[in-house]
Amino acid sequence: MTHILDNSALDTLFRTARTYNNWQKKDVPDDLLHRVFDLMKWAPTSVNCSPFRAVFVKSEAEKAKLLPLVDKGNLVKTQSAPVTAIFAFDHEFYTHLPRLFPHTDAKSWFTGNSALADETAWRNGTLQAAYFMMAARALGLDCGPMSGFDKDGAKKVFFPDQNVTVNFLCNLGYGDPASVYPRSPRFDFADVCRIV
């Protein structure tokens, strides 16, 4: 069944979605992060590989470990965010394929083929992080995705025993509308696309 979202939903997900730089002093409950994940997890990945991994930094003690890893230009916005998600992807995702993709032996496609595993992890982990942001917006949160941090340091501190690559950070919460820049231009279809 095909269902087209109404304009209000499309605005929330795309047209009025912004990258926030400052945040209202309003808590993001843990159960809301669970709800966002439980929505995001249904979006597709190749062979249901699901390499997305995340740490949601909320406490002052854990923020104190993260902030020294963040570039100066991202420091204030990260400090004021109720939650900073550290999005990563698991290079050994394929060990879970017997559970996640049980109808064939997909694990064997990746075992011993690190180039294929790494590319699959990167692509699908990045997709899932984007899906997470869409789900967060759909459930009322604002997002502030960013690079500009020490990825290796974040891996050592927050994923010390996992074979993951940290991808990017995303501040989550209820954004301060005064903190967004004026909307920048976008390409038109003809600028970047062809139909052949």
C-alpha positions in Angstrom: 0.0 0.0 0.0 1.4 3.4 -1.0 0.9 6.3 1.4 2.1 9.8 0.8 3.0 11.8 3.8 1.2 15.2 4.3 3.1 18.5 3.9 3.5 18.8 7.7 5.4 15.5 7.9 7.5 16.4 4.9 8.3 19.8 6.4 9.4 18.1 9.7 11.6 15.5 7.9 13.0 17.7 5.1 12.0 21.2 4.3 12.2 22.8 7.8 14.7 20.4 9.2 17.8 22.4 10.3 21.1 21.8 11.9 20.9 23.3 15.4 23.8 25.0 17.1 22.3 25.8 20.5 19.8 23.9 22.6 17.0 24.5 25.0 17.6 23.3 28.6 15.2 20.4 28.2 15.9 16.8 29.0 15.7 14.1 26.4 14.4 11.0 28.3 16.1 7.7 27.8 12.9 6.1 26.7 12.7 8.6 23.8 16.1 7.4 22.6 14.8 3.9 22.7 11.7 4.8 20.7 13.9 6.5 18.1 16.0 3.4 17.8 13.0 1.2 17.6 11.7 3.2 14.7 15.0 3.5 12.9 15.8 -0.2 13.1 13.1 -1.1 10.5 14.7 0.9 7.7 16.6 -1.3 5.2 20.2 -2.3 5.1 21.8 -4.8 2.7 21.3 -8.4 3.9 19.8 -6.8 7.1 23.4 -6.3 8.2 22.6 -3.5 10.7 26.2 -2.3 11.5 25.1 0.8 13.3 26.5 1.3 16.8 25.9 4.3 19.0 26.8 5.7 22.4 24.5 8.4 23.7 26.4 10.8 25.9 24.1 12.4 28.5 25.8 12.5 31.8 28.2 15.3 32.9 30.9 12.8 33.6 30.8 11.3 30.1 30.5 14.7 28.5 33.7 15.7 30.3 35.4 12.8 28.5 33.9 13.8 25.1 34.5 17.5 25.1 38.3 17.4 24.9 37.9 15.4 21.7 35.7 18.0 20.0 37.1 20.8 17.8 36.9 24.3 19.2 34.1 25.3 16.7 31.9 22.5 18.0 32.6 22.8 21.7 29.8 25.2 22.8 27.0 23.4 20.8 28.1 20.0 22.1 28.4 21.3 25.7 24.9 22.7 25.6 23.3 19.7 23.9 21.2 17.4 26.2 22.5 14.4 24.2 25.5 13.8 21.9 25.2 10.7 19.9 28.5 9.1 18.8 27.6 7.1 15.6 29.9 4.3 14.6 29.7 1.1 12.5 30.8 -2.4 13.3 33.3 -4.1 11.0 32.3 -7.5 12.4 28.6 -7.0 11.8 28.6 -10.2 9.7 29.0 -12.3 12.9 25.3 -11.5 13.6 24.0 -12.5 10.2 22.9 -16.0 11.3 20.4 -14.2 13.6 19.6 -11.2 11.4 19.5 -12.9 7.9 18.8 -16.6 8.8 17.5 -17.8 5.4 21.0 -18.1 3.9 24.6 -18.2 4.9 25.4 -14.6 4.3 28.1 -14.6 7.0 30.4 -16.6 4.7 30.2 -13.8 2.1 32.2 -11.5 4.5 34.3 -13.8 6.5 37.9 -13.4 5.3 36.9 -10.5 3.0 37.7 -7.4 5.0 37.4 -5.1 2.0 33.8 -6.1 1.4 33.0 -6.1 5.1 34.5 -2.7 5.6 32.7 -1.1 2.6 29.4 -2.7 3.6 29.8 -1.6 7.2 30.6 2.0 6.2 27.8 2.3 3.7 25.0 0.7 5.8 26.2 2.2 9.1 26.1 5.7 7.5 22.6 5.0 6.1 21.4 3.9 9.6 22.8 7.0 11.2 20.9 9.1 8.7 17.8 6.9 9.3 18.3 7.6 13.1 18.2 11.4 12.5 15.0 11.1 10.4 13.4 9.0 13.1 14.5 11.5 15.8 12.9 14.3 13.8 9.8 12.3 13.3 9.5 11.9 17.0 10.0 15.6 17.9 13.8 15.9 18.4 16.1 18.3 16.6 19.5 17.2 15.3 22.9 18.8 14.9 25.1 16.4 13.0 28.8 17.3 12.8 32.3 16.1 12.1 35.1 18.2 13.6 36.3 15.9 16.4 39.0 13.3 17.2 37.4 10.1 15.8 40.2 7.8 17.0 40.1 9.4 20.5 36.3 8.8 20.6 36.8 5.2 19.6 39.3 4.7 22.4 37.2 6.3 25.0 33.7 5.1 24.1 34.2 1.9 22.1 37.5 0.6 23.6 36.8 -3.1 23.0 34.8 -3.0 19.8 36.0 -3.3 16.2 34.2 -0.2 15.1 34.9 3.0 13.2 33.5 6.2 14.7 31.6 8.0 11.9 30.2 11.3 13.1 28.6 13.0 16.1 25.0 14.2 16.3 23.7 16.5 19.0 20.1 15.8 19.9 17.5 17.7 21.8 15.2 20.6 21.4 16.9 23.2 19.4 17.0 26.9 20.0 15.5 28.5 16.8 17.7 31.6 17.2 20.8 29.4 16.7 20.2 28.4 13.1 21.7 30.2 10.2 19.6 31.5 7.3 18.6 28.7 4.9 21.3 28.2 2.3 20.6 27.6 -1.3 20.2 24.1 -2.8 20.9 22.7 -6.2 18.0 22.2 -8.7 17.4 18.8 -10.2 19.1 19.7 -13.5 22.2 20.9 -11.7 23.2 17.5 -10.4 20.9 14.8 -11.9 20.2 13.2 -15.3 17.5 10.8 -16.4 18.8 8.5 -19.1 
